[in-house]
Amino acid sequence: MEKSPKQILVTGYGPFGKHKINASWEAVQLLPHFWTEEDADLASLTLKQVPVSYQYVLENFDLKNLEVNPDFIINVGVFGKGIG
């Protein structure tokens, strides 16, 4: 019996305030370039840009209402005061 691949939803945030480009979304968009055929046999990727809004996430990330049915959700963000 062949196992079906897992579904991974990876999100990055969109522009906000004076920032016309959000580094989190830029990084997420690069992920498919590193996803090998072997990786694809194990899991398929769905990428989604989300607005920088707690309210949007609260209203739109109910697992029953997503466009896909992911096994995993990875939310990528950037914190401007980070060190390193």
Secondary structure, 3 states (H helix, E strand, C coil): CCCCCEEEEEEEECCECCECCCHHHHHHHHHHHHCCHHHHHHEEEEEEEECCCHHHHHHHCCCCCCCCCCCEEEEECCCCCCCC
